[in-house]
Amino acid sequence: MGLGVDEAGKGPVLGSMFAAAVRVEPDRLPAGVADSKRLSPDRRTELAERIRAAGETAVVEVPVARIDDPETDMNGLTLWAHAEAIDRLAADGDAVRADAADTDSARFERQLTDAVAVDADVSAAHRADETDRVVAAASILAKVARDAHVDALAVEYGAVGSGYPGDERTREFLRSYVEQEGELPACARRSWRTSRDVLAASEQASLDRF
């Protein structure tokens, strides 16, 4: 039995981060499972349904309020989300493989081993979602959860783009929202530089009008 874990949404300025775990016999996974970034949204959605049918799955959400909590940081939250997803599925002795969410994969492996409640055999590597099909399956579930979350934000707020700082549609959404409402939307990560820059530009524009 293999157990893989990965996350999606660590870097966006809008919305939650998600971690997903999959516990499954690798040969039960559907053909076409690969790193979620290489798959179209429709293909990810299709595969996610088949992955859920093939094994046990868990998805953990880390909301904006927790991301912005000054008592936390993204490294710690990412580690917690991985461990929480693992603990929802793993049994003692399971072989757990993770996509390392740290520049030092060995450090992430040690920290994740310490963080999980079960006595599992944890390994972590960079780009594990490209080399391990169970980790790739977890990456698909995490990305599908993140995609659905962004779709829900678009229903609530209108066009928000991908939510990433490098997306001009996302930056324009934030600028327009702050200009109209005088504050950031609830879906924005206020601790992100992009959010702070938008607020600072709005405040400067207000001063320039006087």
C-alpha positions as CSV (number, residue, x, y, z in Angstrom):
1,M,0.0,0.0,0.0
2,G,1.4,3.4,-0.9
3,L,0.6,6.8,0.6
4,G,1.5,10.0,-1.1
5,V,1.0,13.6,-0.1
6,D,1.3,17.0,-1.8
7,E,0.0,20.5,-1.5
8,A,-1.4,23.2,-3.8
9,G,-1.9,26.9,-3.2
10,K,1.2,27.7,-1.1
11,G,2.1,30.9,-3.1
12,P,-1.2,32.6,-4.1
13,V,-2.2,35.9,-2.6
14,L,-5.9,34.9,-2.7
15,G,-7.6,32.0,-0.9
16,S,-6.7,28.9,0.9
17,M,-3.9,26.3,0.6
18,F,-4.8,22.6,0.3
19,A,-2.9,19.4,1.1
20,A,-4.1,16.1,-0.1
21,A,-3.1,12.5,0.7
22,V,-3.9,9.3,-1.2
23,R,-3.5,5.8,0.2
24,V,-3.8,3.2,-2.6
25,E,-2.1,0.3,-4.3
26,P,-0.2,2.0,-7.1
27,D,-1.4,-0.4,-9.7
28,R,-5.0,0.6,-8.9
29,L,-4.4,4.2,-10.0
30,P,-5.9,5.1,-13.4
31,A,-3.7,5.6,-16.4
32,G,-2.7,9.1,-17.0
33,V,-1.9,10.1,-13.4
34,A,0.9,12.6,-13.5
35,D,2.1,15.8,-12.0
36,S,-1.0,18.0,-11.7
37,K,0.7,21.0,-13.3
38,R,1.0,19.0,-16.6
39,L,-2.7,18.3,-16.8
40,S,-5.6,20.4,-18.0
41,P,-8.3,21.3,-15.4
42,D,-10.8,19.0,-17.1
43,R,-8.3,16.1,-17.1
44,R,-7.5,16.7,-13.4
45,T,-11.2,16.6,-12.5
46,E,-11.7,13.4,-14.4
47,L,-8.7,11.7,-12.8
48,A,-9.6,13.0,-9.3
49,E,-12.9,11.1,-9.5
50,R,-11.1,7.9,-10.5
51,I,-8.4,8.4,-7.8
52,R,-11.1,8.7,-5.1
53,A,-12.7,5.5,-6.4
54,A,-9.4,3.6,-6.4
55,G,-8.3,4.2,-2.8
56,E,-8.6,6.3,0.4
57,T,-8.2,10.1,0.2
58,A,-8.0,13.1,2.4
59,V,-7.9,16.8,1.7
60,V,-6.9,19.4,4.3
61,E,-7.7,23.2,3.9
62,V,-5.6,25.9,5.4
63,P,-7.7,29.1,5.3
64,V,-6.6,32.7,4.8
65,A,-7.2,33.6,8.4
66,R,-4.7,30.9,9.6
67,I,-2.2,31.9,6.9
68,D,-2.3,35.5,8.1
69,D,-2.0,34.6,11.8
70,P,1.2,36.3,13.0
71,E,1.9,33.3,15.2
72,T,2.4,31.0,12.1
73,D,4.4,30.9,8.9
74,M,4.0,29.1,5.6
75,N,6.7,26.6,6.2
76,G,5.1,25.5,9.5
77,L,1.6,25.5,8.0
78,T,2.6,23.5,5.0
79,L,4.3,20.9,7.3
80,W,1.2,20.8,9.5
81,A,-1.1,20.3,6.5
82,H,1.0,17.5,5.1
83,A,1.1,15.8,8.5
84,E,-2.7,16.3,9.1
85,A,-3.5,14.7,5.7
86,I,-1.2,11.8,6.4
87,D,-2.7,11.2,9.8
88,R,-6.2,11.0,8.4
89,L,-5.2,7.9,6.4
90,A,-2.0,6.3,7.5
91,A,-1.5,3.2,9.6
92,D,1.6,2.3,11.5
93,G,4.2,0.9,9.1
94,D,2.9,2.6,6.0
95,A,5.4,3.9,3.5
96,V,4.7,7.6,3.1
97,R,6.1,9.6,0.2
98,A,5.9,13.4,0.1
99,D,6.8,16.1,-2.3
100,A,9.3,18.1,-0.2
101,A,7.9,21.6,0.6
102,D,11.3,22.9,1.7
103,T,14.5,23.8,-0.1
104,D,16.1,21.1,2.1
105,S,14.3,17.9,1.4
106,A,16.1,16.0,4.1
107,R,15.1,18.6,6.7
108,F,11.4,18.4,5.5
109,E,11.6,14.6,5.7
110,R,12.8,14.8,9.3
111,Q,10.3,17.4,10.3
112,L,7.4,15.5,8.7
113,T,8.5,12.2,10.4
114,D,8.3,14.0,13.7
115,A,5.0,15.7,13.0
116,V,2.9,12.7,12.0
117,A,1.2,10.8,14.8
118,V,1.6,7.4,13.2
119,D,4.8,5.3,13.1
120,A,5.2,5.6,9.4
121,D,8.2,5.3,7.1
122,V,8.3,8.8,5.7
123,S,10.4,9.9,2.8
124,A,10.4,13.3,1.0
125,A,11.9,14.4,-2.3
126,H,11.7,17.4,-4.5
127,R,9.5,16.9,-7.6
128,A,8.2,13.6,-6.1
129,D,4.9,14.4,-8.0
130,E,6.9,13.9,-11.2
131,T,8.5,10.6,-10.2
132,D,6.0,8.9,-7.9
133,R,2.4,8.1,-9.2
134,V,0.9,8.1,-5.7
135,V,2.3,11.5,-4.9
136,A,1.1,12.6,-8.3
137,A,-2.4,11.4,-7.5
138,A,-2.2,13.5,-4.3
139,S,-1.1,16.5,-6.3
140,I,-4.1,16.1,-8.5
141,L,-6.5,16.0,-5.6
142,A,-4.9,19.1,-4.0
143,K,-5.0,21.0,-7.2
144,V,-8.6,20.1,-7.9
145,A,-9.5,21.3,-4.4
146,R,-7.7,24.5,-5.0
147,D,-9.3,25.0,-8.4
148,A,-12.8,24.5,-7.0
149,H,-11.9,27.0,-4.3
150,V,-10.9,29.7,-6.8
151,D,-14.0,29.0,-8.8
152,A,-16.1,29.7,-5.7
153,L,-14.2,32.9,-5.1
154,A,-15.0,34.0,-8.7
155,V,-18.7,33.3,-8.1
156,E,-18.6,35.5,-5.0
157,Y,-16.3,38.3,-6.2
158,G,-16.3,38.1,-10.0
159,A,-13.1,37.7,-12.1
160,V,-10.3,37.0,-9.6
161,G,-7.8,35.3,-12.0
162,S,-5.7,32.5,-10.7
163,G,-5.1,34.1,-7.4
164,Y,-1.3,34.2,-7.9
165,P,0.6,37.5,-7.5
166,G,2.1,37.2,-11.0
167,D,-1.4,37.2,-12.5
168,E,-2.4,40.6,-13.8
169,R,-6.1,39.7,-13.5
170,T,-5.6,39.0,-9.8
171,R,-3.7,42.2,-9.2
172,E,-6.4,44.2,-11.0
173,F,-9.1,42.5,-9.0
174,L,-7.3,43.6,-5.8
175,R,-6.7,47.1,-7.0
176,S,-10.4,47.5,-8.1
177,Y,-11.7,46.0,-4.9
178,V,-9.6,48.2,-2.6
179,E,-10.5,51.3,-4.7
180,Q,-14.2,50.6,-4.4
181,E,-14.4,49.2,-0.9
182,G,-11.4,50.9,0.9
183,E,-10.1,47.6,2.2
184,L,-8.9,44.2,1.0
185,P,-11.4,41.4,0.3
186,A,-11.7,38.7,2.9
187,C,-10.2,36.2,0.5
188,A,-6.9,38.1,0.3
189,R,-3.8,37.1,2.3
190,R,-3.2,40.4,4.0
191,S,0.3,39.3,5.1
192,W,1.4,38.9,1.4
193,R,3.5,41.7,-0.1
194,T,1.1,42.0,-3.0
195,S,-1.7,42.9,-0.6
196,R,0.4,45.4,1.3
197,D,1.5,47.0,-2.0
198,V,-2.1,47.4,-3.2
199,L,-3.1,49.0,0.1
200,A,-0.1,51.3,0.1
201,A,-0.8,52.4,-3.5
202,S,-4.4,53.1,-2.6
203,E,-3.4,55.1,0.4
204,Q,-0.9,57.1,-1.6
205,A,-3.5,57.8,-4.3
206,S,-5.9,59.1,-1.6
207,L,-3.2,61.4,-0.3
208,D,-2.4,62.7,-3.8
209,R,-6.0,63.8,-4.2
210,F,-5.7,66.3,-1.4
